[in-house]
Amino acid sequence: MTEWHTTRCINLEAQLKVSLVIPMYNESSIVRNALETYSSYMDKTFDDWELIFVDDGSKDGCGKVINEASEKDARIRLEGYEVNRGKGYAVKTGVLASKGDIVIFTDCDNAYGEETIGRAVEQMTSTGADMLIGSRNLTKDGYEEYSFIRRFASKLYIKVICIFAGFKLSDSQCGFKGFKGEVGRKLFKYSEVERFAFDLEIILIAQKAGHTITEMPVKVVNHRESKVHLVRDTLKVLSDLRKMKKRIKKLEIA
């Protein structure tokens, strides 16, 4: 076990408030475990933190678990709304509601492991980067838990998107990303995409604003069946991407 895992917080992070945003939609089967895992990790790793779950119009009552927890610990909060609007809007809601010096979002299923949060904070504070993107393509074991077909499809999808977006990033679609707090809250004020391609939009806005972006290797340790349909979703994202690039080109960012 590394020193990071056994130490409450290294000096570099001691004065930082860290916000963790978790979007969720009908996650009653895993939300309790997610709450326990994330809150326990945040409490043992950071002195000042908040855990924000965003209920994206769920119908299964998963938000009730978070509400009950927030009554016992004010550092745990529930944001949300009644009608489902998509992961992009849920992440935006959580980021805009955050108060941290560093804001990170990841998924309710803890796909990359909770220790990734600490590594991200460490890398962001040591490099001074404005935005961090997790990447499954920086190490050989990033996709270790995926089948060959799913790994191939994911890599192909990312490659096509990056070519059309003009990125030189290795994994723009990874569901783990971090921001300096003020940067993340600024970027999401300009975002409009509510569903699938929201991370592409945020990267484009960050580049437009001249913010520095760093990548960090992540490994899939928990995974569920992919909701991505390669051909259909690629065509949809490419169409959305064309519109995003046109809009962001004209965007004036304060």
C-alpha positions as CSV (number, residue, x, y, z in Angstrom):
1,M,0.0,0.0,0.0
2,T,1.4,3.4,-0.9
3,E,2.1,6.3,1.4
4,W,-0.8,8.2,-0.1
5,H,-3.3,5.5,0.9
6,T,-2.2,5.4,4.5
7,T,-1.7,9.1,5.2
8,R,-4.7,11.3,6.0
9,C,-3.4,14.1,3.7
10,I,0.0,15.3,2.5
11,N,1.0,18.8,3.3
12,L,0.3,20.0,-0.3
13,E,-3.4,19.3,0.2
14,A,-3.8,20.2,3.8
15,Q,-5.4,23.6,3.3
16,L,-7.6,22.6,0.4
17,K,-11.3,21.9,0.3
18,V,-12.1,19.0,-2.0
19,S,-15.6,18.6,-3.6
20,L,-16.6,15.3,-5.1
21,V,-19.7,15.3,-7.4
22,I,-21.6,12.1,-8.1
23,P,-24.4,12.2,-10.7
24,M,-26.9,9.4,-10.3
25,Y,-30.0,8.2,-12.1
26,N,-32.0,5.3,-10.7
27,E,-29.1,4.0,-8.6
28,S,-30.9,2.5,-5.6
29,S,-29.1,-0.8,-6.0
30,I,-25.6,0.8,-5.5
31,V,-26.2,4.2,-3.9
32,R,-25.7,3.0,-0.3
33,N,-22.4,1.4,-1.1
34,A,-21.3,4.4,-3.1
35,L,-22.2,6.7,-0.1
36,E,-20.3,4.6,2.4
37,T,-17.2,4.1,0.1
38,Y,-16.9,7.7,-1.0
39,S,-17.7,9.4,2.4
40,S,-15.3,7.0,4.2
41,Y,-12.5,7.7,1.8
42,M,-13.0,11.5,1.8
43,D,-13.0,11.6,5.6
44,K,-9.8,9.6,6.0
45,T,-8.0,11.5,3.2
46,F,-8.9,15.2,3.4
47,D,-9.4,17.6,6.3
48,D,-11.9,19.7,4.4
49,W,-14.3,18.1,2.0
50,E,-17.9,17.8,0.7
51,L,-19.7,15.0,-1.1
52,I,-22.4,16.1,-3.5
53,F,-24.8,13.5,-5.0
54,V,-27.0,14.9,-7.9
55,D,-30.3,13.1,-8.5
56,D,-31.0,13.3,-12.2
57,G,-34.8,12.9,-11.9
58,S,-34.6,9.3,-10.5
59,K,-37.8,7.3,-10.1
60,D,-36.5,4.7,-7.6
61,G,-36.0,6.9,-4.6
62,C,-32.2,6.7,-4.4
63,G,-32.0,10.3,-3.3
64,K,-33.7,9.3,0.0
65,V,-30.5,7.5,1.1
66,I,-28.4,10.7,0.6
67,N,-31.0,12.9,2.3
68,E,-30.8,10.7,5.4
69,A,-27.1,10.8,5.4
70,S,-27.0,14.6,5.0
71,E,-29.1,15.0,8.2
72,K,-26.2,13.3,10.1
73,D,-23.3,14.9,8.2
74,A,-23.6,18.4,6.7
75,R,-20.6,17.6,4.4
76,I,-22.9,15.2,2.5
77,R,-25.4,16.9,0.2
78,L,-28.1,16.1,-2.2
79,E,-28.9,18.2,-5.3
80,G,-31.4,17.3,-7.9
81,Y,-34.6,17.9,-9.8
82,E,-37.7,15.9,-10.7
83,V,-37.4,15.4,-14.5
84,N,-34.4,13.5,-16.0
85,R,-32.2,15.8,-18.0
86,G,-29.0,13.8,-18.5
87,K,-25.6,13.2,-17.0
88,G,-24.2,16.5,-18.3
89,Y,-26.8,18.5,-16.6
90,A,-26.4,16.5,-13.4
91,V,-22.6,17.1,-13.4
92,K,-23.2,20.8,-14.1
93,T,-25.6,21.1,-11.2
94,G,-23.2,19.5,-8.9
95,V,-20.2,21.5,-10.0
96,L,-22.1,24.8,-9.8
97,A,-23.2,23.9,-6.3
98,S,-19.7,23.0,-5.1
99,K,-17.5,25.1,-2.9
100,G,-14.3,23.3,-3.1
101,D,-10.8,24.5,-4.2
102,I,-10.7,21.3,-6.3
103,V,-13.8,19.7,-7.8
104,I,-13.9,16.2,-9.1
105,F,-16.7,14.2,-10.7
106,T,-16.9,10.5,-11.1
107,D,-19.6,7.8,-11.4
108,C,-21.8,6.2,-8.7
109,D,-20.4,2.8,-9.6
110,N,-16.9,3.9,-8.6
111,A,-15.5,2.6,-11.9
112,Y,-12.0,3.8,-11.3
113,G,-11.7,3.2,-7.5
114,E,-11.9,5.8,-4.8
115,E,-8.1,6.1,-4.4
116,T,-8.1,7.8,-7.8
117,I,-9.6,10.9,-6.1
118,G,-6.5,11.4,-3.9
119,R,-4.1,10.9,-6.9
120,A,-6.0,13.5,-8.9
121,V,-5.8,16.0,-6.1
122,E,-2.1,15.3,-5.7
123,Q,-1.4,15.7,-9.4
124,M,-3.5,18.9,-9.8
125,T,-1.8,20.6,-6.8
126,S,1.7,19.5,-7.9
127,T,1.3,20.5,-11.5
128,G,-1.0,23.5,-11.1
129,A,-3.2,22.3,-13.9
130,D,-6.6,23.9,-14.3
131,M,-8.3,20.7,-15.4
132,L,-7.5,17.0,-15.1
133,I,-8.8,14.2,-17.3
134,G,-8.5,10.5,-16.3
135,S,-7.2,8.3,-19.1
136,R,-7.5,4.5,-19.6
137,N,-5.0,4.7,-22.4
138,L,-1.9,5.8,-20.6
139,T,-1.1,2.4,-19.1
140,K,-1.5,-1.1,-20.5
141,D,-3.9,-2.2,-17.7
142,G,-6.3,0.8,-18.1
143,Y,-8.9,-1.5,-19.8
144,E,-7.9,-4.7,-18.0
145,E,-11.5,-5.5,-16.9
146,Y,-13.0,-4.9,-20.3
147,S,-13.5,-7.6,-22.9
148,F,-11.5,-7.4,-26.1
149,I,-14.5,-6.3,-28.2
150,R,-15.5,-3.6,-25.7
151,R,-11.9,-2.4,-25.3
152,F,-11.5,-2.2,-29.1
153,A,-14.8,-0.4,-29.5
154,S,-14.0,2.1,-26.8
155,K,-10.6,2.9,-28.2
156,L,-12.0,3.3,-31.7
157,Y,-14.8,5.6,-30.5
158,I,-12.4,7.8,-28.6
159,K,-10.0,8.0,-31.5
160,V,-12.7,9.1,-34.0
161,I,-14.0,11.7,-31.6
162,C,-10.6,13.1,-30.9
163,I,-9.8,13.4,-34.6
164,F,-13.0,15.3,-35.4
165,A,-12.6,17.5,-32.2
166,G,-9.0,18.3,-32.9
167,F,-7.9,17.0,-29.5
168,K,-4.5,15.5,-28.7
169,L,-5.9,13.9,-25.5
170,S,-5.7,10.1,-25.0
171,D,-9.2,9.6,-23.4
172,S,-11.5,12.6,-23.6
173,Q,-14.5,10.4,-22.7
174,C,-13.3,9.0,-19.4
175,G,-15.9,9.5,-16.7
176,F,-13.4,10.9,-14.2
177,K,-12.4,14.5,-14.4
178,G,-11.2,17.3,-12.0
179,F,-11.0,21.0,-12.0
180,K,-9.7,23.9,-9.9
181,G,-12.9,25.0,-8.2
182,E,-13.2,28.4,-9.7
183,V,-12.3,27.1,-13.2
184,G,-14.9,24.3,-13.1
185,R,-17.6,26.6,-11.9
186,K,-16.8,29.1,-14.6
187,L,-16.6,26.5,-17.4
188,F,-20.0,24.9,-16.6
189,K,-21.7,28.3,-16.6
190,Y,-21.1,28.3,-20.3
191,S,-22.1,24.7,-21.0
192,E,-25.3,23.8,-22.7
193,V,-25.0,20.1,-23.5
194,E,-27.1,18.1,-21.0
195,R,-26.4,14.6,-22.1
196,F,-23.9,12.4,-23.8
197,A,-21.3,14.8,-25.3
198,F,-21.1,17.2,-22.3
199,D,-17.4,16.4,-21.5
200,L,-16.4,17.2,-25.1
201,E,-18.1,20.6,-24.7
202,I,-16.3,21.3,-21.4
203,I,-12.9,20.4,-22.9
204,L,-13.6,22.7,-25.9
205,I,-14.6,25.6,-23.6
206,A,-11.5,25.0,-21.4
207,Q,-9.3,25.1,-24.5
208,K,-11.1,28.2,-25.8
209,A,-10.4,29.9,-22.4
210,G,-6.8,28.9,-22.5
211,H,-6.8,26.7,-19.4
212,T,-4.2,24.0,-18.8
213,I,-5.2,20.4,-19.0
214,T,-3.4,17.4,-17.6
215,E,-4.1,13.7,-18.0
216,M,-3.7,11.0,-15.3
217,P,-3.7,7.2,-15.8
218,V,-6.7,5.4,-14.4
219,K,-7.7,1.8,-14.4
220,V,-11.2,0.4,-14.7
221,V,-11.8,-1.7,-11.5
222,N,-15.6,-1.8,-11.5
223,H,-17.7,-1.8,-14.6
224,R,-21.2,-2.3,-15.8
225,E,-22.6,-2.9,-19.3
226,S,-21.8,0.0,-21.6
227,K,-24.8,2.1,-22.7
228,V,-22.8,3.2,-25.8
229,H,-24.0,2.1,-29.2
230,L,-20.9,2.6,-31.3
231,V,-22.2,3.5,-34.7
232,R,-25.4,5.4,-33.6
233,D,-23.7,7.3,-30.8
234,T,-20.6,8.1,-32.8
235,L,-22.8,9.7,-35.5
236,K,-24.8,11.6,-32.9
237,V,-21.7,12.9,-31.1
238,L,-20.1,14.0,-34.4
239,S,-23.3,15.9,-35.2
240,D,-23.3,17.5,-31.8
241,L,-19.6,18.2,-32.0
242,R,-20.0,20.2,-35.2
243,K,-22.7,22.4,-33.5
244,M,-20.6,22.8,-30.3
245,K,-17.5,23.9,-32.2
246,K,-19.5,26.5,-34.1
247,R,-21.1,27.8,-30.9
248,I,-17.9,27.9,-28.8
249,K,-16.0,29.6,-31.6
250,K,-18.3,32.6,-31.1
251,L,-18.3,32.4,-27.3
252,E,-16.9,35.2,-25.3
253,I,-15.6,33.9,-22.0
254,A,-15.0,36.4,-19.2
